[in-house]
Amino acid sequence: SRTHPAFLSTLLHMILVLESGLALSPFNATMLLALTSLYGFLGVSQLAADCHWKLEIKYIQFETISGHMLLPFLSSSGNDREAIKFCGKLLHFHQDHDRNAGDTFGMTFDNGTYMESIDFAGFRDRLASSSVKMAAA
């Protein structure tokens, strides 16, 4: 159970170990992701967001990692400030992609990388129907 003392003790011990590790390696992605999950699980969404933003996740990784890891914690905790920040970054990513998609698609043909054209078209379609984008809008 989530409230059992041994379970909570184990979670706190994991957090202490990870925070100690961050003191030595402040941008260690594995530790930051683990802390994001632990803090989010405990409902401490601001600490989860603080760890998550240190990762400086970019582009499509932002859509997938942030959308599936951070957004649920923010929306369930009512952390509107961080949720608005997240949604703004995600929508900016989608706007950038929409603006540059034609040029990028054309470059795959110019470079003779036709298989990439197929992959890129599928990627464009997946982004257009992104559940994370729908949740953020």
BELPERA-V466274 format. One record per residue. N is the residue number from 1. RES is the residue in one small letter. SS is DSSP state (helix for helix, strand for strand, loop for the rest). PHI is phi in radians with two decimals (* if undefined). D_FIRST is the distance of its C-alpha to the first C-alpha in Angstrom with 2 decimals. Layout:
n:N res:RES ss:SS phi:PHI d_first:D_FIRST
n:N res:RES ss:SS phi:PHI d_first:D_FIRST
//
This chain:
n:1 res:s ss:loop phi:* d_first:0.00
n:2 res:r ss:loop phi:-1.17 d_first:3.80
n:3 res:t ss:loop phi:-1.81 d_first:5.46
n:4 res:h ss:loop phi:-1.12 d_first:5.40
n:5 res:p ss:helix phi:-0.96 d_first:9.04
n:6 res:a ss:helix phi:-1.16 d_first:9.45
n:7 res:f ss:helix phi:-1.14 d_first:7.29
n:8 res:l ss:helix phi:-1.12 d_first:9.26
n:9 res:s ss:helix phi:-1.08 d_first:12.25
n:10 res:t ss:helix phi:-1.12 d_first:12.27
n:11 res:l ss:helix phi:-1.07 d_first:12.25
n:12 res:l ss:helix phi:-1.12 d_first:14.97
n:13 res:h ss:helix phi:-1.11 d_first:16.84
n:14 res:m ss:helix phi:-1.07 d_first:16.98
n:15 res:i ss:helix phi:-1.10 d_first:18.29
n:16 res:l ss:helix phi:-1.07 d_first:20.82
n:17 res:v ss:helix phi:-1.11 d_first:22.07
n:18 res:l ss:helix phi:-1.15 d_first:22.51
n:19 res:e ss:helix phi:-1.13 d_first:24.20
n:20 res:s ss:helix phi:-1.12 d_first:26.43
n:21 res:g ss:helix phi:-1.11 d_first:27.34
n:22 res:l ss:helix phi:-1.17 d_first:28.29
n:23 res:a ss:helix phi:-1.10 d_first:30.59
n:24 res:l ss:helix phi:-1.57 d_first:32.52
n:25 res:s ss:loop phi:-2.44 d_first:32.25
n:26 res:p ss:loop phi:-1.12 d_first:31.61
n:27 res:f ss:loop phi:-2.08 d_first:31.87
n:28 res:n ss:loop phi:-1.23 d_first:29.92
n:29 res:a ss:helix phi:-1.08 d_first:28.54
n:30 res:t ss:helix phi:-1.10 d_first:25.79
n:31 res:m ss:helix phi:-1.20 d_first:24.38
n:32 res:l ss:helix phi:-1.14 d_first:24.89
n:33 res:l ss:helix phi:-1.13 d_first:23.12
n:34 res:a ss:helix phi:-1.11 d_first:20.10
n:35 res:l ss:helix phi:-1.17 d_first:20.07
n:36 res:t ss:helix phi:-1.00 d_first:20.59
n:37 res:s ss:helix phi:-1.15 d_first:17.47
n:38 res:l ss:helix phi:-1.13 d_first:15.33
n:39 res:y ss:helix phi:-1.11 d_first:16.97
n:40 res:g ss:helix phi:-1.10 d_first:16.74
n:41 res:f ss:helix phi:-1.04 d_first:13.02
n:42 res:l ss:loop phi:-1.40 d_first:12.79
n:43 res:g ss:loop phi:1.47 d_first:15.44
n:44 res:v ss:loop phi:-1.73 d_first:18.27
n:45 res:s ss:helix phi:-1.17 d_first:20.62
n:46 res:q ss:helix phi:-1.17 d_first:23.75
n:47 res:l ss:helix phi:-1.17 d_first:22.71
n:48 res:a ss:helix phi:-1.06 d_first:21.55
n:49 res:a ss:helix phi:-1.14 d_first:24.98
n:50 res:d ss:helix phi:-1.02 d_first:26.84
n:51 res:c ss:helix phi:-1.13 d_first:25.60
n:52 res:h ss:helix phi:-1.11 d_first:26.25
n:53 res:w ss:helix phi:-1.14 d_first:29.77
n:54 res:k ss:helix phi:-1.11 d_first:30.74
n:55 res:l ss:loop phi:-1.22 d_first:30.55
n:56 res:e ss:loop phi:0.85 d_first:33.52
n:57 res:i ss:loop phi:-1.20 d_first:32.67
n:58 res:k ss:loop phi:-2.03 d_first:35.77
n:59 res:y ss:helix phi:0.83 d_first:36.96
n:60 res:i ss:helix phi:-1.11 d_first:35.32
n:61 res:q ss:helix phi:-1.12 d_first:32.49
n:62 res:f ss:helix phi:-1.10 d_first:31.78
n:63 res:e ss:helix phi:-1.01 d_first:31.63
n:64 res:t ss:helix phi:-1.46 d_first:29.17
n:65 res:i ss:helix phi:-1.17 d_first:27.00
n:66 res:s ss:helix phi:-1.17 d_first:26.98
n:67 res:g ss:helix phi:-1.13 d_first:26.83
n:68 res:h ss:helix phi:-1.68 d_first:23.78
n:69 res:m ss:helix phi:-1.81 d_first:21.95
n:70 res:l ss:helix phi:-1.48 d_first:23.07
n:71 res:l ss:helix phi:-0.95 d_first:24.16
n:72 res:p ss:helix phi:-1.06 d_first:20.85
n:73 res:f ss:helix phi:-1.17 d_first:19.44
n:74 res:l ss:helix phi:-1.19 d_first:22.70
n:75 res:s ss:helix phi:-1.24 d_first:23.02
n:76 res:s ss:helix phi:-1.36 d_first:19.58
n:77 res:s ss:helix phi:-1.68 d_first:20.03
n:78 res:g ss:loop phi:1.37 d_first:23.63
n:79 res:n ss:loop phi:-1.41 d_first:25.11
n:80 res:d ss:helix phi:-1.09 d_first:28.50
n:81 res:r ss:helix phi:-1.04 d_first:30.53
n:82 res:e ss:helix phi:-1.26 d_first:28.67
n:83 res:a ss:helix phi:-1.13 d_first:28.34
n:84 res:i ss:helix phi:-1.15 d_first:32.11
n:85 res:k ss:helix phi:-1.05 d_first:32.75
n:86 res:f ss:helix phi:-1.05 d_first:30.78
n:87 res:c ss:helix phi:-1.07 d_first:32.58
n:88 res:g ss:helix phi:-1.08 d_first:35.91
n:89 res:k ss:helix phi:-1.14 d_first:35.48
n:90 res:l ss:helix phi:-1.16 d_first:34.46
n:91 res:l ss:helix phi:-1.15 d_first:37.34
n:92 res:h ss:helix phi:-1.09 d_first:39.70
n:93 res:f ss:helix phi:-1.02 d_first:38.75
n:94 res:h ss:helix phi:-1.15 d_first:39.50
n:95 res:q ss:helix phi:-1.12 d_first:42.74
n:96 res:d ss:helix phi:-1.04 d_first:43.84
n:97 res:h ss:helix phi:-1.11 d_first:43.19
n:98 res:d ss:helix phi:-1.07 d_first:45.07
n:99 res:r ss:helix phi:-1.20 d_first:47.92
n:100 res:n ss:helix phi:-1.78 d_first:48.29
n:101 res:a ss:helix phi:-1.04 d_first:47.41
n:102 res:g ss:helix phi:-1.09 d_first:51.04
n:103 res:d ss:helix phi:-1.11 d_first:52.33
n:104 res:t ss:helix phi:-1.14 d_first:49.69
n:105 res:f ss:helix phi:-1.07 d_first:50.29
n:106 res:g ss:helix phi:-1.10 d_first:54.03
n:107 res:m ss:helix phi:-1.11 d_first:53.71
n:108 res:t ss:helix phi:-1.11 d_first:52.23
n:109 res:f ss:helix phi:-1.27 d_first:55.46
n:110 res:d ss:helix phi:-1.03 d_first:57.68
n:111 res:n ss:loop phi:-1.54 d_first:56.22
n:112 res:g ss:loop phi:1.27 d_first:56.53
n:113 res:t ss:loop phi:-1.74 d_first:52.82
n:114 res:y ss:helix phi:-1.17 d_first:52.69
n:115 res:m ss:helix phi:-1.13 d_first:49.49
n:116 res:e ss:helix phi:-1.13 d_first:47.75
n:117 res:s ss:helix phi:-1.06 d_first:49.18
n:118 res:i ss:helix phi:-1.13 d_first:47.34
n:119 res:d ss:helix phi:-1.05 d_first:44.07
n:120 res:f ss:helix phi:-1.15 d_first:44.66
n:121 res:a ss:helix phi:-1.11 d_first:45.40
n:122 res:g ss:helix phi:-1.13 d_first:42.14
n:123 res:f ss:helix phi:-1.08 d_first:40.27
n:124 res:r ss:helix phi:-1.04 d_first:42.10
n:125 res:d ss:helix phi:-1.15 d_first:41.14
n:126 res:r ss:helix phi:-1.12 d_first:37.44
n:127 res:l ss:helix phi:-1.14 d_first:37.49
n:128 res:a ss:helix phi:-1.11 d_first:39.35
n:129 res:s ss:loop phi:-1.92 d_first:36.61
n:130 res:s ss:loop phi:-1.11 d_first:33.66
n:131 res:s ss:helix phi:-1.21 d_first:30.58
n:132 res:v ss:helix phi:-1.17 d_first:29.71
n:133 res:k ss:helix phi:-1.08 d_first:33.23
n:134 res:m ss:helix phi:-1.09 d_first:32.87
n:135 res:a ss:helix phi:-1.18 d_first:29.66
n:136 res:a ss:helix phi:-1.42 d_first:31.43
n:137 res:a ss:loop phi:-1.30 d_first:34.67
//
